[in-house]
Every structure is written in structure tokens, then in C-alpha cells.
Amino acid sequence: MKSGVFSILKARFLINDDAVKNWRFIVFIILLAILMIANTQRYEQKVFEIAKLNNEVKELRSEFVDRRSELMKLKMESTISDKMLEKQIFPSTVPPVKIEVKKEEEKSFFKRIWQ
């Protein structure tokens, strides 16, 4: 048992006659580790990008709500009348009247000929 542990500690499995098989396996493991590290790093970059975009969406949504409330305030009749009073334009005292336009009937071809 002691000789087995000492041979592992001295890395004799790397310099023996059948060490080529061991080296191939070690290189394979190293390549897998590199791939795993690269994949993890790309995953973390995407997570950070998603978090950044979520924050930007929240900011834009809050800005949209603020602008919409400002617009609602500006569209109110009292706000508009106040702004018009500054320019000496007063609201009308006469209510509006609906104008109805009657469309003439189009006459058929034969009725136009006989006229």
C-alpha cells in the first residue's frame, strides 16, 4: 500500500512505459476542464446582460408612466383653458352645433339619360 501511494506521489504513472495512455487521458481531462470553464464564463456574461436589460426595462417603464401622467395632466380641460387665458383666448359660451350634410343619391345610368 505504501509503495502505491509513493508511486502516485512521485508521478511514476507519467514516466512508465505505458504512460502514453495516461497522458492522453490527462490531456482529455484538461481540455474538458477548459471547455467547462469557458462555458461557465459565457453563461455568467449572459446572466449579467439579462440583469442589465431587466433594469433598463424597469427604468424605461417608469419613465413611460411618468410621461403618460404628464400628458394626462396637460390634456385636462382646466390646464388647456389656463394656458389659453394667458394668450387672451377665452372658452366659447355658445355650445357647438352639429352640422349634418345630406349626401345626394347617385342616379343610375338610365335615370341620368332620361333627364
Jmol script that loads the backbone (N, CA, C; Angstrom):
load data "model"
ATOM      1  N   MET A   1       0.819  -1.190   0.000  1.00  0.00           N
ATOM      2  CA  MET A   1       0.000   0.000   0.000  1.00  0.00           C
ATOM      3  C   MET A   1       0.867   1.260   0.000  1.00  0.00           C
ATOM      4  N   LYS A   2       1.953   1.230   0.810  1.00  0.00           N
ATOM      5  CA  LYS A   2       2.844   2.378   0.874  1.00  0.00           C
ATOM      6  C   LYS A   2       3.509   2.627  -0.473  1.00  0.00           C
ATOM      7  N   SER A   3       3.902   1.573  -1.128  1.00  0.00           N
ATOM      8  CA  SER A   3       4.575   1.754  -2.425  1.00  0.00           C
ATOM      9  C   SER A   3       3.606   2.327  -3.462  1.00  0.00           C
ATOM     10  N   GLY A   4       2.314   1.963  -3.369  1.00  0.00           N
ATOM     11  CA  GLY A   4       1.316   2.507  -4.299  1.00  0.00           C
ATOM     12  C   GLY A   4       1.133   4.003  -4.108  1.00  0.00           C
ATOM     13  N   VAL A   5       1.075   4.432  -2.859  1.00  0.00           N
ATOM     14  CA  VAL A   5       0.901   5.857  -2.570  1.00  0.00           C
ATOM     15  C   VAL A   5       2.139   6.640  -2.979  1.00  0.00           C
ATOM     16  N   PHE A   6       3.339   6.065  -2.688  1.00  0.00           N
ATOM     17  CA  PHE A   6       4.579   6.750  -3.062  1.00  0.00           C
ATOM     18  C   PHE A   6       4.730   6.845  -4.575  1.00  0.00           C
ATOM     19  N   SER A   7       4.305   5.806  -5.289  1.00  0.00           N
ATOM     20  CA  SER A   7       4.424   5.854  -6.755  1.00  0.00           C
ATOM     21  C   SER A   7       3.491   6.922  -7.339  1.00  0.00           C
ATOM     22  N   ILE A   8       2.317   7.124  -6.727  1.00  0.00           N
ATOM     23  CA  ILE A   8       1.403   8.178  -7.191  1.00  0.00           C
ATOM     24  C   ILE A   8       1.990   9.549  -6.866  1.00  0.00           C
ATOM     25  N   LEU A   9       2.544   9.703  -5.650  1.00  0.00           N
ATOM     26  CA  LEU A   9       3.126  10.981  -5.265  1.00  0.00           C
ATOM     27  C   LEU A   9       4.351  11.331  -6.118  1.00  0.00           C
ATOM     28  N   LYS A  10       5.135  10.331  -6.502  1.00  0.00           N
ATOM     29  CA  LYS A  10       6.312  10.580  -7.331  1.00  0.00           C
ATOM     30  C   LYS A  10       5.961  10.665  -8.813  1.00  0.00           C
ATOM     31  N   ALA A  11       4.680  10.439  -9.162  1.00  0.00           N
ATOM     32  CA  ALA A  11       4.162  10.529 -10.536  1.00  0.00           C
ATOM     33  C   ALA A  11       4.849   9.546 -11.457  1.00  0.00           C
ATOM     34  N   ARG A  12       5.039   8.345 -10.984  1.00  0.00           N
ATOM     35  CA  ARG A  12       5.664   7.314 -11.830  1.00  0.00           C
ATOM     36  C   ARG A  12       4.741   6.871 -12.964  1.00  0.00           C
ATOM     37  N   PHE A  13       3.433   7.071 -12.782  1.00  0.00           N
ATOM     38  CA  PHE A  13       2.496   6.667 -13.831  1.00  0.00           C
ATOM     39  C   PHE A  13       2.645   7.533 -15.080  1.00  0.00           C
ATOM     40  N   LEU A  14       3.350   8.675 -14.951  1.00  0.00           N
ATOM     41  CA  LEU A  14       3.577   9.546 -16.094  1.00  0.00           C
ATOM     42  C   LEU A  14       4.860   9.223 -16.852  1.00  0.00           C
ATOM     43  N   ILE A  15       5.783   8.476 -16.224  1.00  0.00           N
ATOM     44  CA  ILE A  15       7.059   8.192 -16.879  1.00  0.00           C
ATOM     45  C   ILE A  15       7.268   6.702 -17.142  1.00  0.00           C
ATOM     46  N   ASN A  16       6.283   5.885 -16.852  1.00  0.00           N
ATOM     47  CA  ASN A  16       6.394   4.451 -17.135  1.00  0.00           C
ATOM     48  C   ASN A  16       6.306   4.204 -18.640  1.00  0.00           C
ATOM     49  N   ASP A  17       6.455   2.925 -19.023  1.00  0.00           N
ATOM     50  CA  ASP A  17       6.414   2.561 -20.439  1.00  0.00           C
ATOM     51  C   ASP A  17       5.022   2.775 -21.051  1.00  0.00           C
ATOM     52  N   ASP A  18       3.971   2.560 -20.301  1.00  0.00           N
ATOM     53  CA  ASP A  18       2.602   2.740 -20.827  1.00  0.00           C
ATOM     54  C   ASP A  18       2.027   4.112 -20.454  1.00  0.00           C
ATOM     55  N   ALA A  19       2.918   5.099 -20.329  1.00  0.00           N
ATOM     56  CA  ALA A  19       2.498   6.441 -19.910  1.00  0.00           C
ATOM     57  C   ALA A  19       1.739   7.189 -21.005  1.00  0.00           C
ATOM     58  N   VAL A  20       1.852   6.737 -22.255  1.00  0.00           N
ATOM     59  CA  VAL A  20       1.176   7.425 -23.356  1.00  0.00           C
ATOM     60  C   VAL A  20      -0.336   7.407 -23.136  1.00  0.00           C
ATOM     61  N   LYS A  21      -0.861   6.279 -22.680  1.00  0.00           N
ATOM     62  CA  LYS A  21      -2.302   6.192 -22.398  1.00  0.00           C
ATOM     63  C   LYS A  21      -2.687   7.168 -21.284  1.00  0.00           C
ATOM     64  N   ASN A  22      -1.865   7.255 -20.279  1.00  0.00           N
ATOM     65  CA  ASN A  22      -2.144   8.175 -19.173  1.00  0.00           C
ATOM     66  C   ASN A  22      -2.106   9.636 -19.637  1.00  0.00           C
ATOM     67  N   TRP A  23      -1.131   9.984 -20.476  1.00  0.00           N
ATOM     68  CA  TRP A  23      -1.015  11.353 -20.959  1.00  0.00           C
ATOM     69  C   TRP A  23      -2.222  11.739 -21.824  1.00  0.00           C
ATOM     70  N   ARG A  24      -2.664  10.815 -22.659  1.00  0.00           N
ATOM     71  CA  ARG A  24      -3.851  11.092 -23.476  1.00  0.00           C
ATOM     72  C   ARG A  24      -5.059  11.397 -22.590  1.00  0.00           C
ATOM     73  N   PHE A  25      -5.237  10.614 -21.564  1.00  0.00           N
ATOM     74  CA  PHE A  25      -6.369  10.822 -20.655  1.00  0.00           C
ATOM     75  C   PHE A  25      -6.245  12.154 -19.925  1.00  0.00           C
ATOM     76  N   ILE A  26      -5.038  12.483 -19.481  1.00  0.00           N
ATOM     77  CA  ILE A  26      -4.811  13.745 -18.760  1.00  0.00           C
ATOM     78  C   ILE A  26      -5.092  14.938 -19.671  1.00  0.00           C
ATOM     79  N   VAL A  27      -4.629  14.872 -20.916  1.00  0.00           N
ATOM     80  CA  VAL A  27      -4.883  15.960 -21.866  1.00  0.00           C
ATOM     81  C   VAL A  27      -6.385  16.085 -22.131  1.00  0.00           C
ATOM     82  N   PHE A  28      -7.076  14.940 -22.246  1.00  0.00           N
ATOM     83  CA  PHE A  28      -8.521  14.949 -22.450  1.00  0.00           C
ATOM     84  C   PHE A  28      -9.230  15.622 -21.270  1.00  0.00           C
ATOM     85  N   ILE A  29      -8.841  15.290 -20.073  1.00  0.00           N
ATOM     86  CA  ILE A  29      -9.437  15.888 -18.870  1.00  0.00           C
ATOM     87  C   ILE A  29      -9.170  17.401 -18.832  1.00  0.00           C
ATOM     88  N   ILE A  30      -7.954  17.810 -19.196  1.00  0.00           N
ATOM     89  CA  ILE A  30      -7.614  19.235 -19.202  1.00  0.00           C
ATOM     90  C   ILE A  30      -8.471  19.989 -20.226  1.00  0.00           C
ATOM     91  N   LEU A  31      -8.648  19.413 -21.408  1.00  0.00           N
ATOM     92  CA  LEU A  31      -9.485  20.038 -22.428  1.00  0.00           C
ATOM     93  C   LEU A  31     -10.941  20.160 -21.958  1.00  0.00           C
ATOM     94  N   LEU A  32     -11.438  19.123 -21.305  1.00  0.00           N
ATOM     95  CA  LEU A  32     -12.800  19.185 -20.767  1.00  0.00           C
ATOM     96  C   LEU A  32     -12.926  20.280 -19.706  1.00  0.00           C
ATOM     97  N   ALA A  33     -11.914  20.404 -18.873  1.00  0.00           N
ATOM     98  CA  ALA A  33     -11.941  21.439 -17.837  1.00  0.00           C
ATOM     99  C   ALA A  33     -11.934  22.834 -18.461  1.00  0.00           C
ATOM    100  N   ILE A  34     -11.117  23.028 -19.500  1.00  0.00           N
ATOM    101  CA  ILE A  34     -11.066  24.326 -20.183  1.00  0.00           C
ATOM    102  C   ILE A  34     -12.415  24.646 -20.817  1.00  0.00           C
ATOM    103  N   LEU A  35     -13.027  23.660 -21.468  1.00  0.00           N
ATOM    104  CA  LEU A  35     -14.346  23.864 -22.071  1.00  0.00           C
ATOM    105  C   LEU A  35     -15.394  24.214 -21.015  1.00  0.00           C
ATOM    106  N   MET A  36     -15.332  23.534 -19.887  1.00  0.00           N
ATOM    107  CA  MET A  36     -16.293  23.800 -18.828  1.00  0.00           C
ATOM    108  C   MET A  36     -16.122  25.216 -18.269  1.00  0.00           C
ATOM    109  N   ILE A  37     -14.900  25.651 -18.084  1.00  0.00           N
ATOM    110  CA  ILE A  37     -14.637  26.995 -17.570  1.00  0.00           C
ATOM    111  C   ILE A  37     -15.117  28.043 -18.569  1.00  0.00           C
ATOM    112  N   ALA A  38     -14.845  27.827 -19.862  1.00  0.00           N
ATOM    113  CA  ALA A  38     -15.279  28.787 -20.883  1.00  0.00           C
ATOM    114  C   ALA A  38     -16.803  28.850 -20.951  1.00  0.00           C
ATOM    115  N   ASN A  39     -17.452  27.698 -20.867  1.00  0.00           N
ATOM    116  CA  ASN A  39     -18.911  27.659 -20.918  1.00  0.00           C
ATOM    117  C   ASN A  39     -19.523  28.383 -19.712  1.00  0.00           C
ATOM    118  N   THR A  40     -18.961  28.187 -18.549  1.00  0.00           N
ATOM    119  CA  THR A  40     -19.451  28.853 -17.341  1.00  0.00           C
ATOM    120  C   THR A  40     -19.287  30.361 -17.444  1.00  0.00           C
ATOM    121  N   GLN A  41     -18.149  30.784 -18.001  1.00  0.00           N
ATOM    122  CA  GLN A  41     -17.898  32.218 -18.127  1.00  0.00           C
ATOM    123  C   GLN A  41     -18.882  32.862 -19.102  1.00  0.00           C
ATOM    124  N   ARG A  42     -19.182  32.209 -20.217  1.00  0.00           N
ATOM    125  CA  ARG A  42     -20.164  32.734 -21.179  1.00  0.00           C
ATOM    126  C   ARG A  42     -21.556  32.788 -20.550  1.00  0.00           C
ATOM    127  N   TYR A  43     -21.891  31.775 -19.767  1.00  0.00           N
ATOM    128  CA  TYR A  43     -23.185  31.749 -19.093  1.00  0.00           C
ATOM    129  C   TYR A  43     -23.315  32.920 -18.131  1.00  0.00           C
ATOM    130  N   GLU A  44     -22.277  33.190 -17.370  1.00  0.00           N
ATOM    131  CA  GLU A  44     -22.315  34.303 -16.421  1.00  0.00           C
ATOM    132  C   GLU A  44     -22.416  35.647 -17.140  1.00  0.00           C
ATOM    133  N   GLN A  45     -21.736  35.790 -18.293  1.00  0.00           N
ATOM    134  CA  GLN A  45     -21.857  37.024 -19.064  1.00  0.00           C
ATOM    135  C   GLN A  45     -23.294  37.241 -19.512  1.00  0.00           C
ATOM    136  N   LYS A  46     -23.945  36.175 -19.948  1.00  0.00           N
ATOM    137  CA  LYS A  46     -25.334  36.304 -20.396  1.00  0.00           C
ATOM    138  C   LYS A  46     -26.250  36.640 -19.229  1.00  0.00           C
ATOM    139  N   VAL A  47     -25.987  36.085 -18.069  1.00  0.00           N
ATOM    140  CA  VAL A  47     -26.807  36.396 -16.892  1.00  0.00           C
ATOM    141  C   VAL A  47     -26.667  37.868 -16.530  1.00  0.00           C
ATOM    142  N   PHE A  48     -25.446  38.398 -16.574  1.00  0.00           N
ATOM    143  CA  PHE A  48     -25.233  39.811 -16.273  1.00  0.00           C
ATOM    144  C   PHE A  48     -25.920  40.696 -17.311  1.00  0.00           C
ATOM    145  N   GLU A  49     -25.855  40.308 -18.570  1.00  0.00           N
ATOM    146  CA  GLU A  49     -26.508  41.079 -19.630  1.00  0.00           C
ATOM    147  C   GLU A  49     -28.026  41.094 -19.442  1.00  0.00           C
ATOM    148  N   ILE A  50     -28.591  39.955 -19.076  1.00  0.00           N
ATOM    149  CA  ILE A  50     -30.038  39.870 -18.833  1.00  0.00           C
ATOM    150  C   ILE A  50     -30.433  40.758 -17.661  1.00  0.00           C
ATOM    151  N   ALA A  51     -29.647  40.744 -16.600  1.00  0.00           N
ATOM    152  CA  ALA A  51     -29.937  41.585 -15.436  1.00  0.00           C
ATOM    153  C   ALA A  51     -29.870  43.065 -15.810  1.00  0.00           C
ATOM    154  N   LYS A  52     -28.879  43.434 -16.621  1.00  0.00           N
ATOM    155  CA  LYS A  52     -28.742  44.821 -17.052  1.00  0.00           C
ATOM    156  C   LYS A  52     -29.948  45.238 -17.897  1.00  0.00           C
ATOM    157  N   LEU A  53     -30.368  44.369 -18.809  1.00  0.00           N
ATOM    158  CA  LEU A  53     -31.515  44.682 -19.657  1.00  0.00           C
ATOM    159  C   LEU A  53     -32.812  44.765 -18.846  1.00  0.00           C
ATOM    160  N   ASN A  54     -32.950  43.923 -17.844  1.00  0.00           N
ATOM    161  CA  ASN A  54     -34.137  43.996 -16.984  1.00  0.00           C
ATOM    162  C   ASN A  54     -34.200  45.329 -16.243  1.00  0.00           C
ATOM    163  N   ASN A  55     -33.055  45.788 -15.747  1.00  0.00           N
ATOM    164  CA  ASN A  55     -33.017  47.093 -15.070  1.00  0.00           C
ATOM    165  C   ASN A  55     -33.374  48.217 -16.039  1.00  0.00           C
ATOM    166  N   GLU A  56     -32.873  48.126 -17.265  1.00  0.00           N
ATOM    167  CA  GLU A  56     -33.175  49.148 -18.263  1.00  0.00           C
ATOM    168  C   GLU A  56     -34.670  49.156 -18.603  1.00  0.00           C
ATOM    169  N   VAL A  57     -35.273  47.967 -18.692  1.00  0.00           N
ATOM    170  CA  VAL A  57     -36.707  47.885 -18.967  1.00  0.00           C
ATOM    171  C   VAL A  57     -37.507  48.523 -17.836  1.00  0.00           C
ATOM    172  N   LYS A  58     -37.095  48.263 -16.599  1.00  0.00           N
ATOM    173  CA  LYS A  58     -37.802  48.871 -15.460  1.00  0.00           C
ATOM    174  C   LYS A  58     -37.694  50.389 -15.487  1.00  0.00           C
ATOM    175  N   GLU A  59     -36.514  50.904 -15.810  1.00  0.00           N
ATOM    176  CA  GLU A  59     -36.333  52.353 -15.877  1.00  0.00           C
ATOM    177  C   GLU A  59     -37.190  52.953 -16.983  1.00  0.00           C
ATOM    178  N   LEU A  60     -37.197  52.305 -18.145  1.00  0.00           N
ATOM    179  CA  LEU A  60     -37.986  52.828 -19.259  1.00  0.00           C
ATOM    180  C   LEU A  60     -39.480  52.760 -18.964  1.00  0.00           C
ATOM    181  N   ARG A  61     -39.901  51.720 -18.276  1.00  0.00           N
ATOM    182  CA  ARG A  61     -41.316  51.602 -17.925  1.00  0.00           C
ATOM    183  C   ARG A  61     -41.726  52.711 -16.956  1.00  0.00           C
ATOM    184  N   SER A  62     -40.867  53.001 -15.971  1.00  0.00           N
ATOM    185  CA  SER A  62     -41.204  54.063 -15.022  1.00  0.00           C
ATOM    186  C   SER A  62     -41.201  55.425 -15.718  1.00  0.00           C
ATOM    187  N   GLU A  63     -40.272  55.621 -16.650  1.00  0.00           N
ATOM    188  CA  GLU A  63     -40.259  56.873 -17.403  1.00  0.00           C
ATOM    189  C   GLU A  63     -41.530  56.993 -18.255  1.00  0.00           C
ATOM    190  N   PHE A  64     -41.966  55.898 -18.838  1.00  0.00           N
ATOM    191  CA  PHE A  64     -43.198  55.903 -19.627  1.00  0.00           C
ATOM    192  C   PHE A  64     -44.399  56.290 -18.763  1.00  0.00           C
ATOM    193  N   VAL A  65     -44.475  55.730 -17.569  1.00  0.00           N
ATOM    194  CA  VAL A  65     -45.591  56.052 -16.671  1.00  0.00           C
ATOM    195  C   VAL A  65     -45.558  57.528 -16.287  1.00  0.00           C
ATOM    196  N   ASP A  66     -44.368  58.058 -16.015  1.00  0.00           N
ATOM    197  CA  ASP A  66     -44.245  59.482 -15.681  1.00  0.00           C
ATOM    198  C   ASP A  66     -44.708  60.364 -16.839  1.00  0.00           C
ATOM    199  N   ARG A  67     -44.256  60.038 -18.037  1.00  0.00           N
ATOM    200  CA  ARG A  67     -44.630  60.839 -19.202  1.00  0.00           C
ATOM    201  C   ARG A  67     -46.125  60.746 -19.485  1.00  0.00           C
ATOM    202  N   ARG A  68     -46.692  59.562 -19.284  1.00  0.00           N
ATOM    203  CA  ARG A  68     -48.117  59.390 -19.523  1.00  0.00           C
ATOM    204  C   ARG A  68     -48.931  60.225 -18.528  1.00  0.00           C
ATOM    205  N   SER A  69     -48.493  60.258 -17.272  1.00  0.00           N
ATOM    206  CA  SER A  69     -49.220  61.074 -16.286  1.00  0.00           C
ATOM    207  C   SER A  69     -49.078  62.562 -16.613  1.00  0.00           C
ATOM    208  N   GLU A  70     -47.899  62.991 -17.079  1.00  0.00           N
ATOM    209  CA  GLU A  70     -47.726  64.383 -17.501  1.00  0.00           C
ATOM    210  C   GLU A  70     -48.662  64.714 -18.658  1.00  0.00           C
ATOM    211  N   LEU A  71     -48.756  63.814 -19.609  1.00  0.00           N
ATOM    212  CA  LEU A  71     -49.626  64.030 -20.758  1.00  0.00           C
ATOM    213  C   LEU A  71     -51.084  64.125 -20.331  1.00  0.00           C
ATOM    214  N   MET A  72     -51.498  63.256 -19.421  1.00  0.00           N
ATOM    215  CA  MET A  72     -52.876  63.317 -18.933  1.00  0.00           C
ATOM    216  C   MET A  72     -53.160  64.655 -18.259  1.00  0.00           C
ATOM    217  N   LYS A  73     -52.185  65.147 -17.508  1.00  0.00           N
ATOM    218  CA  LYS A  73     -52.363  66.438 -16.839  1.00  0.00           C
ATOM    219  C   LYS A  73     -52.456  67.558 -17.876  1.00  0.00           C
ATOM    220  N   LEU A  74     -51.636  67.485 -18.930  1.00  0.00           N
ATOM    221  CA  LEU A  74     -51.649  68.522 -19.959  1.00  0.00           C
ATOM    222  C   LEU A  74     -52.926  68.480 -20.799  1.00  0.00           C
ATOM    223  N   LYS A  75     -53.539  67.327 -20.928  1.00  0.00           N
ATOM    224  CA  LYS A  75     -54.744  67.189 -21.736  1.00  0.00           C
ATOM    225  C   LYS A  75     -56.009  67.594 -20.999  1.00  0.00           C
ATOM    226  N   MET A  76     -55.903  67.815 -19.725  1.00  0.00           N
ATOM    227  CA  MET A  76     -57.098  68.191 -18.958  1.00  0.00           C
ATOM    228  C   MET A  76     -57.617  69.545 -19.427  1.00  0.00           C
ATOM    229  N   GLU A  77     -58.934  69.690 -19.426  1.00  0.00           N
ATOM    230  CA  GLU A  77     -59.559  70.915 -19.915  1.00  0.00           C
ATOM    231  C   GLU A  77     -59.147  72.131 -19.096  1.00  0.00           C
ATOM    232  N   SER A  78     -59.002  71.968 -17.806  1.00  0.00           N
ATOM    233  CA  SER A  78     -58.622  73.105 -16.953  1.00  0.00           C
ATOM    234  C   SER A  78     -57.216  73.599 -17.305  1.00  0.00           C
ATOM    235  N   THR A  79     -56.302  72.682 -17.580  1.00  0.00           N
ATOM    236  CA  THR A  79     -54.941  73.084 -17.933  1.00  0.00           C
ATOM    237  C   THR A  79     -54.931  73.820 -19.267  1.00  0.00           C
ATOM    238  N   ILE A  80     -55.693  73.293 -20.215  1.00  0.00           N
ATOM    239  CA  ILE A  80     -55.740  73.923 -21.531  1.00  0.00           C
ATOM    240  C   ILE A  80     -56.370  75.314 -21.438  1.00  0.00           C
ATOM    241  N   SER A  81     -57.462  75.438 -20.690  1.00  0.00           N
ATOM    242  CA  SER A  81     -58.111  76.755 -20.560  1.00  0.00           C
ATOM    243  C   SER A  81     -57.201  77.765 -19.866  1.00  0.00           C
ATOM    244  N   ASP A  82     -56.429  77.318 -18.875  1.00  0.00           N
ATOM    245  CA  ASP A  82     -55.477  78.222 -18.212  1.00  0.00           C
ATOM    246  C   ASP A  82     -54.419  78.716 -19.193  1.00  0.00           C
ATOM    247  N   LYS A  83     -53.917  77.822 -20.024  1.00  0.00           N
ATOM    248  CA  LYS A  83     -52.890  78.220 -20.996  1.00  0.00           C
ATOM    249  C   LYS A  83     -53.477  79.153 -22.050  1.00  0.00           C
ATOM    250  N   MET A  84     -54.727  78.945 -22.407  1.00  0.00           N
ATOM    251  CA  MET A  84     -55.358  79.800 -23.404  1.00  0.00           C
ATOM    252  C   MET A  84     -55.682  81.184 -22.830  1.00  0.00           C
ATOM    253  N   LEU A  85     -55.980  81.249 -21.537  1.00  0.00           N
ATOM    254  CA  LEU A  85     -56.227  82.550 -20.901  1.00  0.00           C
ATOM    255  C   LEU A  85     -54.979  83.427 -20.949  1.00  0.00           C
ATOM    256  N   GLU A  86     -53.822  82.822 -20.851  1.00  0.00           N
ATOM    257  CA  GLU A  86     -52.572  83.586 -20.936  1.00  0.00           C
ATOM    258  C   GLU A  86     -52.442  84.248 -22.305  1.00  0.00           C
ATOM    259  N   LYS A  87     -52.984  83.608 -23.338  1.00  0.00           N
ATOM    260  CA  LYS A  87     -52.896  84.141 -24.697  1.00  0.00           C
ATOM    261  C   LYS A  87     -54.151  84.935 -25.086  1.00  0.00           C
ATOM    262  N   GLN A  88     -54.993  85.234 -24.117  1.00  0.00           N
ATOM    263  CA  GLN A  88     -56.215  86.004 -24.316  1.00  0.00           C
ATOM    264  C   GLN A  88     -57.215  85.281 -25.219  1.00  0.00           C
ATOM    265  N   ILE A  89     -57.246  83.971 -25.128  1.00  0.00           N
ATOM    266  CA  ILE A  89     -58.241  83.182 -25.845  1.00  0.00           C
ATOM    267  C   ILE A  89     -59.170  82.599 -24.793  1.00  0.00           C
ATOM    268  N   PHE A  90     -60.457  82.914 -24.932  1.00  0.00           N
ATOM    269  CA  PHE A  90     -61.420  82.501 -23.923  1.00  0.00           C
ATOM    270  C   PHE A  90     -62.289  81.361 -24.441  1.00  0.00           C
ATOM    271  N   PRO A  91     -62.805  80.539 -23.535  1.00  0.00           N
ATOM    272  CA  PRO A  91     -63.694  79.462 -23.987  1.00  0.00           C
ATOM    273  C   PRO A  91     -65.011  80.021 -24.529  1.00  0.00           C
ATOM    274  N   SER A  92     -65.581  79.290 -25.452  1.00  0.00           N
ATOM    275  CA  SER A  92     -66.821  79.730 -26.080  1.00  0.00           C
ATOM    276  C   SER A  92     -67.993  79.574 -25.110  1.00  0.00           C
ATOM    277  N   THR A  93     -68.904  80.548 -25.159  1.00  0.00           N
ATOM    278  CA  THR A  93     -70.096  80.463 -24.317  1.00  0.00           C
ATOM    279  C   THR A  93     -71.233  79.781 -25.064  1.00  0.00           C
ATOM    280  N   VAL A  94     -71.127  79.725 -26.379  1.00  0.00           N
ATOM    281  CA  VAL A  94     -72.164  79.093 -27.197  1.00  0.00           C
ATOM    282  C   VAL A  94     -71.755  77.641 -27.431  1.00  0.00           C
ATOM    283  N   PRO A  95     -72.649  76.711 -27.146  1.00  0.00           N
ATOM    284  CA  PRO A  95     -72.282  75.313 -27.367  1.00  0.00           C
ATOM    285  C   PRO A  95     -72.162  75.002 -28.867  1.00  0.00           C
ATOM    286  N   PRO A  96     -71.407  74.036 -29.215  1.00  0.00           N
ATOM    287  CA  PRO A  96     -71.230  73.709 -30.632  1.00  0.00           C
ATOM    288  C   PRO A  96     -72.510  73.112 -31.223  1.00  0.00           C
ATOM    289  N   VAL A  97     -72.663  73.290 -32.520  1.00  0.00           N
ATOM    290  CA  VAL A  97     -73.827  72.772 -33.231  1.00  0.00           C
ATOM    291  C   VAL A  97     -73.340  71.742 -34.233  1.00  0.00           C
ATOM    292  N   LYS A  98     -74.043  70.657 -34.299  1.00  0.00           N
ATOM    293  CA  LYS A  98     -73.667  69.598 -35.222  1.00  0.00           C
ATOM    294  C   LYS A  98     -74.229  69.919 -36.603  1.00  0.00           C
ATOM    295  N   ILE A  99     -73.384  69.858 -37.596  1.00  0.00           N
ATOM    296  CA  ILE A  99     -73.791  70.139 -38.966  1.00  0.00           C
ATOM    297  C   ILE A  99     -73.950  68.805 -39.683  1.00  0.00           C
ATOM    298  N   GLU A 100     -75.128  68.622 -40.238  1.00  0.00           N
ATOM    299  CA  GLU A 100     -75.377  67.383 -40.967  1.00  0.00           C
ATOM    300  C   GLU A 100     -75.397  67.675 -42.455  1.00  0.00           C
ATOM    301  N   VAL A 101     -74.669  66.924 -43.196  1.00  0.00           N
ATOM    302  CA  VAL A 101     -74.628  67.074 -44.644  1.00  0.00           C
ATOM    303  C   VAL A 101     -75.341  65.880 -45.243  1.00  0.00           C
ATOM    304  N   LYS A 102     -76.346  66.185 -46.066  1.00  0.00           N
ATOM    305  CA  LYS A 102     -77.087  65.107 -46.711  1.00  0.00           C
ATOM    306  C   LYS A 102     -76.421  64.809 -48.046  1.00  0.00           C
ATOM    307  N   LYS A 103     -76.131  63.575 -48.231  1.00  0.00           N
ATOM    308  CA  LYS A 103     -75.462  63.152 -49.449  1.00  0.00           C
ATOM    309  C   LYS A 103     -76.511  62.897 -50.524  1.00  0.00           C
ATOM    310  N   GLU A 104     -76.271  63.428 -51.693  1.00  0.00           N
ATOM    311  CA  GLU A 104     -77.209  63.210 -52.778  1.00  0.00           C
ATOM    312  C   GLU A 104     -77.116  61.765 -53.245  1.00  0.00           C
ATOM    313  N   GLU A 105     -78.263  61.264 -53.628  1.00  0.00           N
ATOM    314  CA  GLU A 105     -78.289  59.904 -54.144  1.00  0.00           C
ATOM    315  C   GLU A 105     -77.679  59.907 -55.522  1.00  0.00           C
ATOM    316  N   GLU A 106     -76.883  58.949 -55.757  1.00  0.00           N
ATOM    317  CA  GLU A 106     -76.339  58.847 -57.106  1.00  0.00           C
ATOM    318  C   GLU A 106     -77.377  58.201 -58.000  1.00  0.00           C
ATOM    319  N   LYS A 107     -77.596  58.805 -59.103  1.00  0.00           N
ATOM    320  CA  LYS A 107     -78.605  58.298 -60.021  1.00  0.00           C
ATOM    321  C   LYS A 107     -77.973  57.235 -60.900  1.00  0.00           C
ATOM    322  N   SER A 108     -78.793  56.290 -61.227  1.00  0.00           N
ATOM    323  CA  SER A 108     -78.279  55.226 -62.089  1.00  0.00           C
ATOM    324  C   SER A 108     -78.075  55.767 -63.496  1.00  0.00           C
ATOM    325  N   PHE A 109     -77.454  54.997 -64.283  1.00  0.00           N
ATOM    326  CA  PHE A 109     -77.126  55.389 -65.649  1.00  0.00           C
ATOM    327  C   PHE A 109     -78.377  55.729 -66.446  1.00  0.00           C
ATOM    328  N   PHE A 110     -79.430  54.921 -66.296  1.00  0.00           N
ATOM    329  CA  PHE A 110     -80.663  55.139 -67.074  1.00  0.00           C
ATOM    330  C   PHE A 110     -81.397  56.385 -66.622  1.00  0.00           C
ATOM    331  N   LYS A 111     -81.397  56.690 -65.328  1.00  0.00           N
ATOM    332  CA  LYS A 111     -82.068  57.897 -64.852  1.00  0.00           C
ATOM    333  C   LYS A 111     -81.355  59.158 -65.353  1.00  0.00           C
ATOM    334  N   ARG A 112     -80.057  59.117 -65.457  1.00  0.00           N
ATOM    335  CA  ARG A 112     -79.317  60.251 -65.966  1.00  0.00           C
ATOM    336  C   ARG A 112     -79.575  60.496 -67.445  1.00  0.00           C
ATOM    337  N   ILE A 113     -79.780  59.426 -68.168  1.00  0.00           N
ATOM    338  CA  ILE A 113     -80.039  59.555 -69.601  1.00  0.00           C
ATOM    339  C   ILE A 113     -81.402  60.207 -69.844  1.00  0.00           C
ATOM    340  N   TRP A 114     -82.411  59.865 -69.054  1.00  0.00           N
ATOM    341  CA  TRP A 114     -83.782  60.343 -69.291  1.00  0.00           C
ATOM    342  C   TRP A 114     -84.028  61.739 -68.746  1.00  0.00           C
ATOM    343  N   GLN A 115     -83.110  62.344 -68.119  1.00  0.00           N
ATOM    344  CA  GLN A 115     -83.337  63.680 -67.599  1.00  0.00           C
ATOM    345  C   GLN A 115     -83.146  64.738 -68.629  1.00  0.00           C
TER     346      GLN A 115
END
end "model"
wireframe off; spacefill off
backbone 0.3
color backbone group
